[in-house]
Amino acid sequence: MIDKRFFEEISQQISKLLPQAEAAGDDVKRSVAAAMQKGFARMDLLTREEFEAQLAALSRAEQKIETLETQLVQLENRVQELEAGRSADTKEA
């Protein structure tokens, strides 16, 4: 989960530390940010947007599982009722 602001903040901190970076200005900041993004891309990290999308998908899946579990319990109860009805009919006959 890497936020774009994180890259900007790191880039600014590096620029402050290097006197030549102050002179070069935005070019160095962009170069540092690009190099950092490449490095982080190799680490296989998620962006905040990707993380939130996966979190939303997980939430939907959890809701679906709860719905299916409820339906399963209802079906099991119905089967038990039907089986109980059959045994009562068999005993009466």
Backbone as CSV, one residue per row, in Angstrom:
resi,resn,N_x,N_y,N_z,CA_x,CA_y,CA_z,C_x,C_y,C_z
1,MET,0.845,-1.171,0.000,0.000,0.000,0.000,0.894,1.239,0.000
2,ILE,1.240,1.714,-1.153,2.084,2.886,-1.258,1.240,4.037,-1.774
3,ASP,1.244,5.122,-1.049,0.503,6.309,-1.419,1.427,7.206,-2.234
4,LYS,0.898,7.882,-3.239,1.716,8.755,-4.081,2.366,9.860,-3.260
5,ARG,1.689,10.289,-2.202,2.262,11.336,-1.341,3.545,10.841,-0.680
6,PHE,3.609,9.538,-0.429,4.809,8.961,0.176,6.021,9.218,-0.711
7,PHE,5.878,8.977,-2.027,6.974,9.215,-2.960,7.373,10.693,-2.972
8,GLU,6.382,11.548,-2.967,6.658,12.985,-2.999,7.393,13.424,-1.735
9,GLU,6.971,12.920,-0.587,7.618,13.292,0.670,9.061,12.812,0.713
10,ILE,9.299,11.572,0.304,10.672,11.034,0.290,11.532,11.835,-0.677
11,SER,10.963,12.132,-1.838,11.691,12.897,-2.843,12.072,14.279,-2.301
12,GLN,11.158,14.920,-1.613,11.435,16.241,-1.038,12.507,16.157,0.041
13,GLN,12.447,15.123,0.866,13.450,14.966,1.917,14.841,14.741,1.327
14,ILE,14.914,13.934,0.277,16.215,13.701,-0.370,16.724,14.993,-0.999
15,SER,15.811,15.747,-1.614,16.216,17.009,-2.243,16.773,17.983,-1.216
16,LYS,16.200,18.003,-0.033,16.688,18.893,1.026,18.068,18.486,1.505
17,LEU,18.350,17.189,1.478,19.635,16.704,1.953,20.761,16.951,0.963
18,LEU,20.434,17.027,-0.290,21.467,17.199,-1.314,21.471,18.641,-1.829
19,PRO,22.546,19.364,-1.582,22.590,20.764,-2.049,22.449,20.881,-3.567
20,GLN,23.008,19.938,-4.308,22.909,19.998,-5.766,21.465,19.766,-6.206
21,ALA,20.740,18.991,-5.433,19.355,18.709,-5.782,18.518,19.979,-5.724
22,GLU,18.834,20.860,-4.796,18.114,22.137,-4.704,18.324,22.940,-5.982
23,ALA,19.543,22.917,-6.489,19.853,23.673,-7.700,19.155,23.070,-8.912
24,ALA,19.118,21.764,-8.982,18.518,21.094,-10.130,16.995,21.151,-10.076
25,GLY,16.443,21.271,-8.889,15.005,21.468,-8.734,14.153,20.262,-9.075
26,ASP,13.121,20.515,-9.850,12.107,19.504,-10.137,12.646,18.296,-10.901
27,ASP,13.663,18.491,-11.736,14.205,17.361,-12.503,14.728,16.266,-11.572
28,VAL,15.444,16.681,-10.559,15.993,15.702,-9.614,14.856,15.058,-8.831
29,LYS,13.897,15.842,-8.416,12.759,15.294,-7.670,12.031,14.237,-8.496
30,ARG,11.813,14.540,-9.774,11.144,13.569,-10.643,11.994,12.321,-10.827
31,SER,13.304,12.510,-10.997,14.200,11.363,-11.182,14.234,10.476,-9.948
32,VAL,14.303,11.101,-8.786,14.320,10.338,-7.536,12.997,9.600,-7.354
33,ALA,11.893,10.290,-7.609,10.572,9.663,-7.467,10.426,8.485,-8.434
34,ALA,10.891,8.650,-9.675,10.798,7.576,-10.663,11.660,6.383,-10.245
35,ALA,12.859,6.655,-9.758,13.738,5.570,-9.315,13.123,4.826,-8.136
36,MET,12.517,5.567,-7.230,11.887,4.939,-6.071,10.678,4.111,-6.499
37,GLN,9.903,4.617,-7.443,8.740,3.869,-7.917,9.172,2.558,-8.567
38,LYS,10.253,2.599,-9.339,10.770,1.367,-9.949,11.183,0.374,-8.870
39,GLY,11.874,0.873,-7.861,12.318,0.004,-6.770,11.142,-0.614,-6.038
40,PHE,10.141,0.191,-5.749,8.961,-0.326,-5.052,8.162,-1.271,-5.943
41,ALA,8.163,-1.025,-7.243,7.444,-1.914,-8.166,8.060,-3.314,-8.142
42,ARG,9.365,-3.389,-8.006,10.035,-4.686,-7.925,9.671,-5.423,-6.640
43,MET,9.268,-4.690,-5.622,8.898,-5.308,-4.347,7.487,-5.868,-4.374
44,ASP,6.761,-5.640,-5.458,5.408,-6.168,-5.607,4.470,-5.635,-4.519
45,LEU,4.512,-4.329,-4.289,3.656,-3.687,-3.298,2.360,-3.227,-3.947
46,LEU,1.336,-3.056,-3.139,0.043,-2.566,-3.620,-0.074,-1.066,-3.426
47,THR,-0.796,-0.435,-4.328,-1.134,0.964,-4.117,-2.341,1.011,-3.181
48,ARG,-2.617,2.157,-2.637,-3.779,2.328,-1.755,-5.052,1.963,-2.509
49,GLU,-5.147,2.378,-3.778,-6.339,2.094,-4.578,-6.523,0.589,-4.777
50,GLU,-5.437,-0.119,-5.081,-5.514,-1.569,-5.264,-5.928,-2.265,-3.970
51,PHE,-5.363,-1.802,-2.858,-5.692,-2.385,-1.564,-7.169,-2.179,-1.240
52,GLU,-7.663,-0.982,-1.459,-9.062,-0.689,-1.156,-10.005,-1.471,-2.068
53,ALA,-9.616,-1.673,-3.319,-10.438,-2.482,-4.229,-10.507,-3.926,-3.734
54,GLN,-9.381,-4.468,-3.288,-9.369,-5.833,-2.762,-10.164,-5.931,-1.460
55,LEU,-10.088,-4.888,-0.652,-10.851,-4.853,0.598,-12.353,-4.853,0.311
56,ALA,-12.773,-4.099,-0.696,-14.187,-4.071,-1.083,-14.631,-5.430,-1.618
57,ALA,-13.794,-6.069,-2.419,-14.124,-7.388,-2.957,-14.239,-8.411,-1.827
58,LEU,-13.357,-8.322,-0.866,-13.405,-9.219,0.286,-14.688,-9.006,1.089
59,SER,-15.060,-7.769,1.271,-16.295,-7.458,2.004,-17.515,-8.042,1.295
60,ARG,-17.557,-7.884,-0.035,-18.676,-8.463,-0.804,-18.699,-9.984,-0.677
61,ALA,-17.534,-10.599,-0.716,-17.451,-12.060,-0.600,-17.923,-12.517,0.780
62,GLU,-17.542,-11.791,1.817,-17.971,-12.144,3.171,-19.489,-12.035,3.315
63,GLN,-20.070,-10.991,2.713,-21.525,-10.833,2.761,-22.216,-11.987,2.028
64,LYS,-21.676,-12.361,0.891,-22.248,-13.468,0.118,-22.164,-14.770,0.908
65,ILE,-21.049,-15.001,1.577,-20.880,-16.206,2.389,-21.916,-16.232,3.510
66,GLU,-22.137,-15.101,4.164,-23.146,-15.041,5.231,-24.538,-15.375,4.685
67,THR,-24.858,-14.834,3.521,-26.148,-15.113,2.890,-26.284,-16.600,2.578
68,LEU,-25.241,-17.178,2.012,-25.267,-18.597,1.662,-25.355,-19.486,2.904
69,GLU,-24.667,-19.102,3.964,-24.748,-19.869,5.209,-26.167,-19.851,5.769
70,THR,-26.827,-18.697,5.719,-28.203,-18.577,6.191,-29.124,-19.459,5.348
71,GLN,-28.947,-19.403,4.032,-29.766,-20.230,3.147,-29.537,-21.721,3.411
72,LEU,-28.294,-22.107,3.681,-27.976,-23.501,3.956,-28.673,-23.979,5.223
73,VAL,-28.657,-23.153,6.260,-29.338,-23.514,7.504,-30.837,-23.670,7.249
74,GLN,-31.415,-22.763,6.478,-32.840,-22.851,6.171,-33.160,-24.136,5.397
75,LEU,-32.325,-24.473,4.435,-32.537,-25.698,3.663,-32.391,-26.952,4.531
76,GLU,-31.388,-26.939,5.406,-31.217,-28.080,6.310,-32.435,-28.244,7.212
77,ASN,-32.955,-27.129,7.721,-34.161,-27.188,8.564,-35.346,-27.726,7.771
78,ARG,-35.478,-27.295,6.543,-36.596,-27.756,5.696,-36.486,-29.254,5.429
79,VAL,-35.271,-29.743,5.151,-35.057,-31.173,4.924,-35.446,-31.952,6.180
80,GLN,-35.045,-31.456,7.336,-35.393,-32.135,8.589,-36.909,-32.176,8.784
81,GLU,-37.572,-31.069,8.455,-39.036,-31.029,8.573,-39.683,-32.054,7.636
82,LEU,-39.189,-32.120,6.407,-39.739,-33.075,5.440,-39.491,-34.519,5.876
83,GLU,-38.295,-34.774,6.371,-37.993,-36.124,6.845,-38.844,-36.484,8.057
84,ALA,-39.075,-35.539,8.940,-39.922,-35.784,10.107,-41.356,-36.045,9.662
85,GLY,-41.820,-35.338,8.651,-43.159,-35.547,8.113,-43.305,-36.913,7.472
86,ARG,-42.280,-37.361,6.768,-42.307,-38.687,6.151,-42.362,-39.787,7.210
87,SER,-41.559,-39.635,8.273,-41.582,-40.681,9.303,-42.914,-40.722,10.027
88,ALA,-43.559,-39.567,10.193,-44.879,-39.536,10.831,-45.904,-40.201,9.913
89,ASP,-45.813,-39.967,8.600,-46.734,-40.579,7.648,-46.540,-42.096,7.612
90,THR,-45.318,-42.549,7.684,-45.031,-43.979,7.649,-45.562,-44.689,8.901
91,LYS,-45.455,-44.033,10.046,-45.933,-44.625,11.290,-47.464,-44.724,11.297
92,GLU,-48.126,-43.743,10.690,-49.596,-43.734,10.635,-50.107,-44.817,9.693
93,ALA,-49.377,-45.139,8.688,-49.846,-46.116,7.693,-49.670,-47.496,8.163
